[in-house]
């Protein structure tokens, strides 16, 4: 299958659900009872999002799910393990190196790095499973 033909095999409802699950997971992940309090302590910021950017963030989650769906299709992942593997590989290959840059250049605390990459590991893993199983 080619990259162009992978568009024909997209399940847009699965893409939408994967994007929403990824977003909701992030909202839950950063609740005070989970990692929100630690995030506030480590960043020195308040848990008040810049609401003007919320539509752009939502669109970003949608594009993330769309690209992940195309990778799932190209990898021919059709089960839980295959989808999870694609999500984890995307995490290792893209998220971890980018977040590691924050360790080096912005000198964020290692614990903050772990909170952020942990969120993405679970989110991309879940999204990969959804996209692989629901084709």
N, CA, C and O atoms as a GROMACS GRO file, in nm:
protein
  540
    1UNK      N    1   0.084  -0.118   0.000
    1UNK     CA    2   0.000   0.000   0.000
    1UNK      C    3   0.089   0.124   0.000
    1UNK      O    4   0.194   0.127   0.064
    2UNK      N    5   0.047   0.224  -0.072
    2UNK     CA    6   0.123   0.348  -0.078
    2UNK      C    7   0.067   0.449   0.022
    2UNK      O    8  -0.042   0.433   0.076
    3UNK      N    9   0.145   0.552   0.044
    3UNK     CA   10   0.101   0.658   0.135
    3UNK      C   11  -0.028   0.721   0.084
    3UNK      O   12  -0.121   0.745   0.162
    4UNK      N   13  -0.034   0.747  -0.046
    4UNK     CA   14  -0.153   0.810  -0.103
    4UNK      C   15  -0.277   0.721  -0.088
    4UNK      O   16  -0.385   0.769  -0.056
    5UNK      N   17  -0.260   0.591  -0.110
    5UNK     CA   18  -0.377   0.502  -0.100
    5UNK      C   19  -0.420   0.478   0.045
    5UNK      O   20  -0.531   0.432   0.069
    6UNK      N   21  -0.332   0.508   0.140
    6UNK     CA   22  -0.372   0.491   0.281
    6UNK      C   23  -0.485   0.586   0.318
    6UNK      O   24  -0.561   0.558   0.411
    7UNK      N   25  -0.497   0.698   0.247
    7UNK     CA   26  -0.608   0.790   0.271
    7UNK      C   27  -0.743   0.723   0.245
    7UNK      O   28  -0.841   0.752   0.313
    8UNK      N   29  -0.745   0.634   0.147
    8UNK     CA   30  -0.870   0.567   0.110
    8UNK      C   31  -0.916   0.468   0.216
    8UNK      O   32  -1.034   0.432   0.220
    9UNK      N   33  -0.825   0.424   0.301
    9UNK     CA   34  -0.857   0.324   0.402
    9UNK      C   35  -0.879   0.382   0.541
    9UNK      O   36  -0.892   0.308   0.639
   10UNK      N   37  -0.881   0.515   0.551
   10UNK     CA   38  -0.899   0.579   0.681
   10UNK      C   39  -1.041   0.563   0.732
   10UNK      O   40  -1.138   0.577   0.657
   11UNK      N   41  -1.053   0.532   0.859
   11UNK     CA   42  -1.182   0.532   0.927
   11UNK      C   43  -1.187   0.665   1.003
   11UNK      O   44  -1.130   0.678   1.111
   12UNK      N   45  -1.255   0.762   0.945
   12UNK     CA   46  -1.255   0.897   1.002
   12UNK      C   47  -1.319   0.903   1.140
   12UNK      O   48  -1.281   0.986   1.223
   13UNK      N   49  -1.416   0.816   1.165
   13UNK     CA   50  -1.476   0.813   1.298
   13UNK      C   51  -1.374   0.763   1.401
   13UNK      O   52  -1.365   0.816   1.511
   14UNK      N   53  -1.297   0.661   1.364
   14UNK     CA   54  -1.191   0.611   1.453
   14UNK      C   55  -1.086   0.718   1.477
   14UNK      O   56  -1.035   0.731   1.588
   15UNK      N   57  -1.053   0.795   1.374
   15UNK     CA   58  -0.957   0.905   1.388
   15UNK      C   59  -1.010   1.008   1.488
   15UNK      O   60  -0.937   1.054   1.576
   16UNK      N   61  -1.136   1.044   1.474
   16UNK     CA   62  -1.198   1.141   1.565
   16UNK      C   63  -1.198   1.088   1.709
   16UNK      O   64  -1.164   1.161   1.802
   17UNK      N   65  -1.236   0.963   1.726
   17UNK     CA   66  -1.240   0.903   1.860
   17UNK      C   67  -1.100   0.897   1.920
   17UNK      O   68  -1.081   0.928   2.038
   18UNK      N   69  -1.000   0.858   1.840
   18UNK     CA   70  -0.862   0.852   1.890
   18UNK      C   71  -0.814   0.990   1.933
   18UNK      O   72  -0.746   1.003   2.034
   19UNK      N   73  -0.849   1.093   1.856
   19UNK     CA   74  -0.810   1.230   1.892
   19UNK      C   75  -0.876   1.272   2.023
   19UNK      O   76  -0.811   1.332   2.109
   20UNK      N   77  -1.004   1.243   2.038
   20UNK     CA   78  -1.076   1.279   2.160
   20UNK      C   79  -1.020   1.203   2.280
   20UNK      O   80  -1.001   1.261   2.387
   21UNK      N   81  -0.994   1.075   2.263
   21UNK     CA   82  -0.936   0.995   2.372
   21UNK      C   83  -0.801   1.052   2.414
   21UNK      O   84  -0.771   1.062   2.533
   22UNK      N   85  -0.719   1.089   2.316
   22UNK     CA   86  -0.587   1.146   2.346
   22UNK      C   87  -0.601   1.277   2.425
   22UNK      O   88  -0.528   1.300   2.520
   23UNK      N   89  -0.697   1.360   2.384
   23UNK     CA   90  -0.720   1.487   2.454
   23UNK      C   91  -0.772   1.464   2.595
   23UNK      O   92  -0.722   1.524   2.691
   24UNK      N   93  -0.871   1.378   2.608
   24UNK     CA   94  -0.931   1.352   2.738
   24UNK      C   95  -0.828   1.291   2.833
   24UNK      O   96  -0.823   1.325   2.951
   25UNK      N   97  -0.746   1.201   2.781
   25UNK     CA   98  -0.641   1.143   2.864
   25UNK      C   99  -0.551   1.253   2.920
   25UNK      O  100  -0.516   1.251   3.038
   26UNK      N  101  -0.515   1.349   2.835
   26UNK     CA  102  -0.431   1.461   2.881
   26UNK      C  103  -0.500   1.541   2.990
   26UNK      O  104  -0.436   1.582   3.087
   27UNK      N  105  -0.629   1.563   2.976
   27UNK     CA  106  -0.704   1.636   3.078
   27UNK      C  107  -0.705   1.559   3.210
   27UNK      O  108  -0.691   1.618   3.317
   28UNK      N  109  -0.723   1.429   3.202
   28UNK     CA  110  -0.723   1.346   3.322
   28UNK      C  111  -0.583   1.337   3.381
   28UNK      O  112  -0.566   1.348   3.503
   29UNK      N  113  -0.483   1.318   3.297
   29UNK     CA  114  -0.343   1.302   3.340
   29UNK      C  115  -0.298   1.419   3.427
   29UNK      O  116  -0.225   1.401   3.524
   30UNK      N  117  -0.343   1.539   3.390
   30UNK     CA  118  -0.298   1.659   3.460
   30UNK      C  119  -0.397   1.708   3.566
   30UNK      O  120  -0.387   1.822   3.612
   31UNK      N  121  -0.492   1.623   3.604
   31UNK     CA  122  -0.575   1.657   3.720
   31UNK      C  123  -0.487   1.660   3.845
   31UNK      O  124  -0.387   1.588   3.852
   32UNK      N  125  -0.524   1.743   3.943
   32UNK     CA  126  -0.442   1.749   4.066
   32UNK      C  127  -0.419   1.614   4.133
   32UNK      O  128  -0.311   1.591   4.188
   33UNK      N  129  -0.516   1.525   4.129
   33UNK     CA  130  -0.500   1.396   4.197
   33UNK      C  131  -0.402   1.304   4.126
   33UNK      O  132  -0.357   1.205   4.184
   34UNK      N  133  -0.369   1.334   4.001
   34UNK     CA  134  -0.272   1.253   3.928
   34UNK      C  135  -0.140   1.330   3.918
   34UNK      O  136  -0.059   1.324   4.011
   35UNK      N  137  -0.116   1.400   3.808
   35UNK     CA  138   0.013   1.468   3.791
   35UNK      C  139   0.002   1.620   3.785
   35UNK      O  140   0.102   1.689   3.766
   36UNK      N  141  -0.119   1.673   3.801
   36UNK     CA  142  -0.139   1.818   3.792
   36UNK      C  143  -0.066   1.896   3.899
   36UNK      O  144  -0.004   1.999   3.870
   37UNK      N  145  -0.073   1.850   4.022
   37UNK     CA  146  -0.006   1.920   4.132
   37UNK      C  147   0.145   1.920   4.111
   37UNK      O  148   0.210   2.022   4.132
   38UNK      N  149   0.199   1.806   4.070
   38UNK     CA  150   0.344   1.798   4.044
   38UNK      C  151   0.381   1.890   3.928
   38UNK      O  152   0.484   1.957   3.933
   39UNK      N  153   0.298   1.894   3.823
   39UNK     CA  154   0.325   1.981   3.710
   39UNK      C  155   0.331   2.127   3.753
   39UNK      O  156   0.420   2.201   3.713
   40UNK      N  157   0.235   2.168   3.836
   40UNK     CA  158   0.232   2.306   3.886
   40UNK      C  159   0.358   2.336   3.966
   40UNK      O  160   0.420   2.440   3.948
   41UNK      N  161   0.397   2.244   4.054
   41UNK     CA  162   0.517   2.264   4.134
   41UNK      C  163   0.643   2.271   4.047
   41UNK      O  164   0.731   2.354   4.072
   42UNK      N  165   0.651   2.186   3.948
   42UNK     CA  166   0.772   2.178   3.865
   42UNK      C  167   0.782   2.292   3.763
   42UNK      O  168   0.893   2.330   3.725
   43UNK      N  169   0.669   2.344   3.719
   43UNK     CA  170   0.672   2.451   3.619
   43UNK      C  171   0.657   2.590   3.680
   43UNK      O  172   0.698   2.689   3.619
   44UNK      N  173   0.599   2.597   3.799
   44UNK     CA  174   0.573   2.726   3.859
   44UNK      C  175   0.458   2.800   3.792
   44UNK      O  176   0.444   2.921   3.809
   45UNK      N  177   0.378   2.728   3.716
   45UNK     CA  178   0.266   2.790   3.644
   45UNK      C  179   0.134   2.748   3.707
   45UNK      O  180   0.129   2.653   3.786
   46UNK      N  181   0.027   2.819   3.671
   46UNK     CA  182  -0.107   2.785   3.717
   46UNK      C  183  -0.172   2.691   3.616
   46UNK      O  184  -0.134   2.688   3.499
   47UNK      N  185  -0.269   2.616   3.662
   47UNK     CA  186  -0.346   2.528   3.573
   47UNK      C  187  -0.458   2.606   3.507
   47UNK      O  188  -0.576   2.573   3.522
   48UNK      N  189  -0.422   2.709   3.434
   48UNK     CA  190  -0.520   2.789   3.362
   48UNK      C  191  -0.474   2.797   3.217
   48UNK      O  192  -0.380   2.870   3.185
   49UNK      N  193  -0.540   2.722   3.128
   49UNK     CA  194  -0.497   2.722   2.989
   49UNK      C  195  -0.526   2.855   2.921
   49UNK      O  196  -0.616   2.929   2.960
   50UNK      N  197  -0.448   2.883   2.818
   50UNK     CA  198  -0.473   3.000   2.734
   50UNK      C  199  -0.587   2.960   2.640
   50UNK      O  200  -0.565   2.898   2.537
   51UNK      N  201  -0.708   2.998   2.677
   51UNK     CA  202  -0.828   2.949   2.608
   51UNK      C  203  -0.831   2.983   2.460
   51UNK      O  204  -0.896   2.914   2.382
   52UNK      N  205  -0.763   3.086   2.420
   52UNK     CA  206  -0.765   3.123   2.277
   52UNK      C  207  -0.695   3.017   2.191
   52UNK      O  208  -0.718   3.011   2.070
   53UNK      N  209  -0.610   2.934   2.252
   53UNK     CA  210  -0.537   2.832   2.178
   53UNK      C  211  -0.607   2.696   2.179
   53UNK      O  212  -0.560   2.603   2.112
   54UNK      N  213  -0.716   2.682   2.252
   54UNK     CA  214  -0.783   2.552   2.262
   54UNK      C  215  -0.827   2.498   2.125
   54UNK      O  216  -0.806   2.380   2.099
   55UNK      N  217  -0.886   2.579   2.036
   55UNK     CA  218  -0.922   2.525   1.904
   55UNK      C  219  -0.800   2.475   1.826
   55UNK      O  220  -0.808   2.371   1.760
   56UNK      N  221  -0.688   2.544   1.834
   56UNK     CA  222  -0.567   2.500   1.764
   56UNK      C  223  -0.515   2.369   1.823
   56UNK      O  224  -0.468   2.282   1.750
   57UNK      N  225  -0.524   2.356   1.955
   57UNK     CA  226  -0.480   2.232   2.021
   57UNK      C  227  -0.570   2.116   1.979
   57UNK      O  228  -0.522   2.006   1.954
   58UNK      N  229  -0.699   2.140   1.972
   58UNK     CA  230  -0.793   2.036   1.930
   58UNK      C  231  -0.762   1.992   1.787
   58UNK      O  232  -0.764   1.872   1.756
   59UNK      N  233  -0.735   2.087   1.701
   59UNK     CA  234  -0.698   2.056   1.563
   59UNK      C  235  -0.566   1.977   1.559
   59UNK      O  236  -0.551   1.885   1.478
   60UNK      N  237  -0.474   2.011   1.646
   60UNK     CA  238  -0.347   1.939   1.654
   60UNK      C  239  -0.368   1.793   1.693
   60UNK      O  240  -0.305   1.704   1.636
   61UNK      N  241  -0.456   1.769   1.789
   61UNK     CA  242  -0.488   1.631   1.828
   61UNK      C  243  -0.551   1.555   1.711
   61UNK      O  244  -0.523   1.437   1.691
   62UNK      N  245  -0.634   1.622   1.637
   62UNK     CA  246  -0.699   1.559   1.522
   62UNK      C  247  -0.595   1.521   1.416
   62UNK      O  248  -0.598   1.411   1.362
   63UNK      N  249  -0.502   1.612   1.387
   63UNK     CA  250  -0.396   1.583   1.289
   63UNK      C  251  -0.305   1.470   1.340
   63UNK      O  252  -0.261   1.386   1.262
   64UNK      N  253  -0.277   1.470   1.469
   64UNK     CA  254  -0.195   1.363   1.526
   64UNK      C  255  -0.262   1.229   1.504
   64UNK      O  256  -0.197   1.133   1.462
   65UNK      N  257  -0.391   1.221   1.531
   65UNK     CA  258  -0.464   1.096   1.514
   65UNK      C  259  -0.471   1.056   1.366
   65UNK      O  260  -0.463   0.938   1.334
   66UNK      N  261  -0.486   1.153   1.279
   66UNK     CA  262  -0.491   1.126   1.135
   66UNK      C  263  -0.358   1.068   1.086
   66UNK      O  264  -0.358   0.969   1.014
   67UNK      N  265  -0.249   1.129   1.124
   67UNK     CA  266  -0.116   1.079   1.084
   67UNK      C  267  -0.089   0.943   1.145
   67UNK      O  268  -0.038   0.853   1.078
   68UNK      N  269  -0.123   0.926   1.271
   68UNK     CA  270  -0.105   0.796   1.336
   68UNK      C  271  -0.188   0.688   1.266
   68UNK      O  272  -0.143   0.575   1.251
   69UNK      N  273  -0.309   0.723   1.224
   69UNK     CA  274  -0.394   0.628   1.152
   69UNK      C  275  -0.328   0.586   1.020
   69UNK      O  276  -0.333   0.468   0.983
   70UNK      N  277  -0.268   0.679   0.951
   70UNK     CA  278  -0.200   0.646   0.826
   70UNK      C  279  -0.081   0.554   0.852
   70UNK      O  280  -0.056   0.461   0.775
   71UNK      N  281  -0.008   0.579   0.959
   71UNK     CA  282   0.106   0.492   0.993
   71UNK      C  283   0.056   0.353   1.032
   71UNK      O  284   0.116   0.253   0.994
   72UNK      N  285  -0.054   0.347   1.106
   72UNK     CA  286  -0.113   0.217   1.143
   72UNK      C  287  -0.151   0.139   1.018
   72UNK      O  288  -0.125   0.019   1.009
   73UNK      N  289  -0.211   0.207   0.922
   73UNK     CA  290  -0.250   0.141   0.797
   73UNK      C  291  -0.126   0.093   0.721
   73UNK      O  292  -0.121  -0.021   0.675
   74UNK      N  293  -0.027   0.180   0.709
   74UNK     CA  294   0.095   0.142   0.637
   74UNK      C  295   0.170   0.028   0.705
   74UNK      O  296   0.236  -0.052   0.639
   75UNK      N  297   0.160   0.021   0.838
   75UNK     CA  298   0.225  -0.086   0.914
   75UNK      C  299   0.141  -0.213   0.913
   75UNK      O  300   0.184  -0.317   0.962
   76UNK      N  301   0.021  -0.204   0.856
   76UNK     CA  302  -0.073  -0.315   0.853
   76UNK      C  303  -0.102  -0.368   0.994
   76UNK      O  304  -0.115  -0.489   1.015
   77UNK      N  305  -0.112  -0.276   1.088
   77UNK     CA  306  -0.146  -0.312   1.226
   77UNK      C  307  -0.298  -0.326   1.236
   77UNK      O  308  -0.372  -0.232   1.207
   78UNK      N  309  -0.343  -0.444   1.277
   78UNK     CA  310  -0.487  -0.470   1.279
   78UNK      C  311  -0.535  -0.525   1.413
   78UNK      O  312  -0.651  -0.562   1.427
   79UNK      N  313  -0.445  -0.531   1.510
   79UNK     CA  314  -0.486  -0.584   1.640
   79UNK      C  315  -0.430  -0.496   1.752
   79UNK      O  316  -0.357  -0.400   1.725
   80UNK      N  317  -0.464  -0.529   1.874
   80UNK     CA  318  -0.423  -0.448   1.989
   80UNK      C  319  -0.272  -0.434   1.996
   80UNK      O  320  -0.220  -0.324   2.011
   81UNK      N  321  -0.202  -0.545   1.984
   81UNK     CA  322  -0.056  -0.541   1.995
   81UNK      C  323   0.007  -0.459   1.883
   81UNK      O  324   0.100  -0.382   1.907
   82UNK      N  325  -0.042  -0.475   1.762
   82UNK     CA  326   0.010  -0.398   1.649
   82UNK      C  327  -0.012  -0.249   1.666
   82UNK      O  328   0.078  -0.169   1.642
   83UNK      N  329  -0.133  -0.212   1.708
   83UNK     CA  330  -0.163  -0.070   1.730
   83UNK      C  331  -0.081  -0.011   1.843
   83UNK      O  332  -0.033   0.102   1.834
   84UNK      N  333  -0.066  -0.089   1.949
   84UNK     CA  334   0.015  -0.044   2.062
   84UNK      C  335   0.160  -0.025   2.019
   84UNK      O  336   0.224   0.074   2.056
   85UNK      N  337   0.212  -0.117   1.941
   85UNK     CA  338   0.350  -0.107   1.894
   85UNK      C  339   0.370   0.017   1.807
   85UNK      O  340   0.471   0.086   1.822
   86UNK      N  341   0.277   0.045   1.718
   86UNK     CA  342   0.288   0.165   1.634
   86UNK      C  343   0.286   0.290   1.722
   86UNK      O  344   0.366   0.382   1.700
   87UNK      N  345   0.196   0.295   1.820
   87UNK     CA  346   0.191   0.410   1.910
   87UNK      C  347   0.319   0.427   1.990
   87UNK      O  348   0.368   0.539   2.006
   88UNK      N  349   0.373   0.317   2.040
   88UNK     CA  350   0.498   0.323   2.118
   88UNK      C  351   0.615   0.364   2.029
   88UNK      O  352   0.700   0.442   2.072
   89UNK      N  353   0.620   0.312   1.906
   89UNK     CA  354   0.728   0.352   1.815
   89UNK      C  355   0.720   0.500   1.780
   89UNK      O  356   0.823   0.568   1.773
   90UNK      N  357   0.599   0.550   1.759
   90UNK     CA  358   0.583   0.694   1.734
   90UNK      C  359   0.630   0.774   1.855
   90UNK      O  360   0.694   0.878   1.839
   91UNK      N  361   0.600   0.726   1.974
   91UNK     CA  362   0.643   0.791   2.097
   91UNK      C  363   0.796   0.792   2.107
   91UNK      O  364   0.856   0.897   2.133
   92UNK      N  365   0.858   0.676   2.087
   92UNK     CA  366   1.004   0.666   2.096
   92UNK      C  367   1.072   0.751   1.989
   92UNK      O  368   1.172   0.818   2.016
   93UNK      N  369   1.017   0.747   1.869
   93UNK     CA  370   1.082   0.815   1.757
   93UNK      C  371   1.058   0.964   1.748
   93UNK      O  372   1.142   1.035   1.693
   94UNK      N  373   0.947   1.012   1.802
   94UNK     CA  374   0.914   1.153   1.785
   94UNK      C  375   0.902   1.229   1.917
   94UNK      O  376   0.964   1.334   1.934
   95UNK      N  377   0.824   1.177   2.009
   95UNK     CA  378   0.797   1.249   2.133
   95UNK      C  379   0.919   1.255   2.223
   95UNK      O  380   0.958   1.362   2.268
   96UNK      N  381   0.979   1.140   2.250
   96UNK     CA  382   1.091   1.136   2.344
   96UNK      C  383   1.207   1.225   2.298
   96UNK      O  384   1.260   1.301   2.379
   97UNK      N  385   1.249   1.218   2.171
   97UNK     CA  386   1.359   1.307   2.131
   97UNK      C  387   1.324   1.455   2.142
   97UNK      O  388   1.408   1.536   2.181
   98UNK      N  389   1.201   1.491   2.107
   98UNK     CA  390   1.161   1.632   2.118
   98UNK      C  391   1.157   1.679   2.262
   98UNK      O  392   1.204   1.788   2.295
   99UNK      N  393   1.100   1.595   2.348
   99UNK     CA  394   1.094   1.630   2.491
   99UNK      C  395   1.234   1.630   2.553
   99UNK      O  396   1.261   1.708   2.645
  100UNK      N  397   1.323   1.543   2.505
  100UNK     CA  398   1.461   1.541   2.556
  100UNK      C  399   1.529   1.674   2.526
  100UNK      O  400   1.615   1.719   2.602
  101UNK      N  401   1.491   1.735   2.416
  101UNK     CA  402   1.543   1.868   2.386
  101UNK      C  403   1.508   1.970   2.493
  101UNK      O  404   1.584   2.062   2.520
  102UNK      N  405   1.390   1.952   2.553
  102UNK     CA  406   1.350   2.040   2.662
  102UNK      C  407   1.441   2.022   2.783
  102UNK      O  408   1.470   2.118   2.855
  103UNK      N  409   1.486   1.899   2.805
  103UNK     CA  410   1.581   1.873   2.915
  103UNK      C  411   1.711   1.949   2.892
  103UNK      O  412   1.767   2.008   2.984
  104UNK      N  413   1.757   1.947   2.768
  104UNK     CA  414   1.886   2.007   2.735
  104UNK      C  415   1.877   2.158   2.726
  104UNK      O  416   1.957   2.228   2.787
  105UNK      N  417   1.782   2.210   2.650
  105UNK     CA  418   1.778   2.352   2.619
  105UNK      C  419   1.701   2.434   2.721
  105UNK      O  420   1.744   2.544   2.757
  106UNK      N  421   1.589   2.383   2.768
  106UNK     CA  422   1.511   2.459   2.867
  106UNK      C  423   1.541   2.415   3.009
  106UNK      O  424   1.493   2.476   3.105
  107UNK      N  425   1.621   2.310   3.021
  107UNK     CA  426   1.664   2.259   3.152
  107UNK      C  427   1.546   2.229   3.244
  107UNK      O  428   1.546   2.263   3.363
  108UNK      N  429   1.444   2.163   3.186
  108UNK     CA  430   1.330   2.126   3.269
  108UNK      C  431   1.372   2.014   3.363
  108UNK      O  432   1.464   1.939   3.333
  109UNK      N  433   1.306   2.003   3.477
  109UNK     CA  434   1.338   1.893   3.570
  109UNK      C  435   1.308   1.758   3.505
  109UNK      O  436   1.212   1.745   3.429
  110UNK      N  437   1.389   1.658   3.537
  110UNK     CA  438   1.370   1.524   3.482
  110UNK      C  439   1.233   1.469   3.517
  110UNK      O  440   1.172   1.399   3.436
  111UNK      N  441   1.185   1.499   3.634
  111UNK     CA  442   1.052   1.452   3.676
  111UNK      C  443   0.942   1.511   3.586
  111UNK      O  444   0.845   1.442   3.554
  112UNK      N  445   0.957   1.636   3.546
  112UNK     CA  446   0.862   1.698   3.454
  112UNK      C  447   0.869   1.629   3.317
  112UNK      O  448   0.767   1.605   3.254
  113UNK      N  449   0.990   1.600   3.273
  113UNK     CA  450   1.010   1.524   3.149
  113UNK      C  451   0.933   1.392   3.155
  113UNK      O  452   0.863   1.356   3.060
  114UNK      N  453   0.946   1.320   3.266
  114UNK     CA  454   0.879   1.191   3.281
  114UNK      C  455   0.727   1.206   3.280
  114UNK      O  456   0.657   1.123   3.221
  115UNK      N  457   0.675   1.310   3.343
  115UNK     CA  458   0.530   1.334   3.344
  115UNK      C  459   0.481   1.359   3.202
  115UNK      O  460   0.378   1.305   3.160
  116UNK      N  461   0.554   1.441   3.129
  116UNK     CA  462   0.512   1.476   2.993
  116UNK      C  463   0.522   1.358   2.897
  116UNK      O  464   0.429   1.332   2.821
  117UNK      N  465   0.634   1.286   2.900
  117UNK     CA  466   0.648   1.173   2.807
  117UNK      C  467   0.557   1.057   2.848
  117UNK      O  468   0.513   0.981   2.763
  118UNK      N  469   0.530   1.044   2.977
  118UNK     CA  470   0.438   0.940   3.022
  118UNK      C  471   0.298   0.963   2.967
  118UNK      O  472   0.232   0.868   2.922
  119UNK      N  473   0.254   1.086   2.969
  119UNK     CA  474   0.124   1.121   2.913
  119UNK      C  475   0.117   1.082   2.766
  119UNK      O  476   0.019   1.023   2.720
  120UNK      N  477   0.222   1.114   2.693
  120UNK     CA  478   0.223   1.084   2.550
  120UNK      C  479   0.236   0.935   2.521
  120UNK      O  480   0.180   0.886   2.423
  121UNK      N  481   0.309   0.863   2.604
  121UNK     CA  482   0.321   0.718   2.586
  121UNK      C  483   0.184   0.652   2.597
  121UNK      O  484   0.146   0.572   2.512
  122UNK      N  485   0.112   0.685   2.702
  122UNK     CA  486  -0.021   0.626   2.722
  122UNK      C  487  -0.116   0.674   2.612
  122UNK      O  488  -0.193   0.594   2.558
  123UNK      N  489  -0.112   0.803   2.579
  123UNK     CA  490  -0.203   0.858   2.478
  123UNK      C  491  -0.180   0.801   2.340
  123UNK      O  492  -0.276   0.762   2.272
  124UNK      N  493  -0.055   0.794   2.297
  124UNK     CA  494  -0.026   0.739   2.165
  124UNK      C  495  -0.052   0.588   2.161
  124UNK      O  496  -0.096   0.535   2.060
  125UNK      N  497  -0.024   0.521   2.272
  125UNK     CA  498  -0.053   0.378   2.278
  125UNK      C  499  -0.201   0.351   2.263
  125UNK      O  500  -0.242   0.266   2.183
  126UNK      N  501  -0.283   0.424   2.339
  126UNK     CA  502  -0.429   0.407   2.329
  126UNK      C  503  -0.481   0.444   2.190
  126UNK      O  504  -0.564   0.373   2.133
  127UNK      N  505  -0.432   0.554   2.136
  127UNK     CA  506  -0.475   0.596   2.003
  127UNK      C  507  -0.436   0.492   1.899
  127UNK      O  508  -0.514   0.462   1.809
  128UNK      N  509  -0.315   0.438   1.910
  128UNK     CA  510  -0.272   0.335   1.816
  128UNK      C  511  -0.360   0.211   1.822
  128UNK      O  512  -0.394   0.153   1.719
  129UNK      N  513  -0.398   0.171   1.943
  129UNK     CA  514  -0.485   0.055   1.959
  129UNK      C  515  -0.622   0.083   1.896
  129UNK      O  516  -0.674   0.000   1.822
  130UNK      N  517  -0.678   0.198   1.925
  130UNK     CA  518  -0.809   0.234   1.868
  130UNK      C  519  -0.804   0.230   1.715
  130UNK      O  520  -0.892   0.175   1.650
  131UNK      N  521  -0.699   0.289   1.660
  131UNK     CA  522  -0.689   0.300   1.514
  131UNK      C  523  -0.661   0.167   1.447
  131UNK      O  524  -0.702   0.145   1.333
  132UNK      N  525  -0.591   0.078   1.515
  132UNK     CA  526  -0.561  -0.053   1.456
  132UNK      C  527  -0.682  -0.145   1.462
  132UNK      O  528  -0.712  -0.215   1.365
  133UNK      N  529  -0.749  -0.146   1.575
  133UNK     CA  530  -0.860  -0.239   1.595
  133UNK      C  531  -0.985  -0.193   1.519
  133UNK      O  532  -1.061  -0.275   1.467
  134UNK      N  533  -1.006  -0.062   1.515
  134UNK     CA  534  -1.130  -0.007   1.456
  134UNK      C  535  -1.102   0.042   1.314
  134UNK      O  536  -1.103   0.162   1.287
  135UNK      N  537  -1.078  -0.051   1.226
  135UNK     CA  538  -1.049  -0.016   1.086
  135UNK      C  539  -1.167  -0.057   1.006
  135UNK      O  540  -1.169  -0.038   0.885
   0.00000   0.00000   0.00000
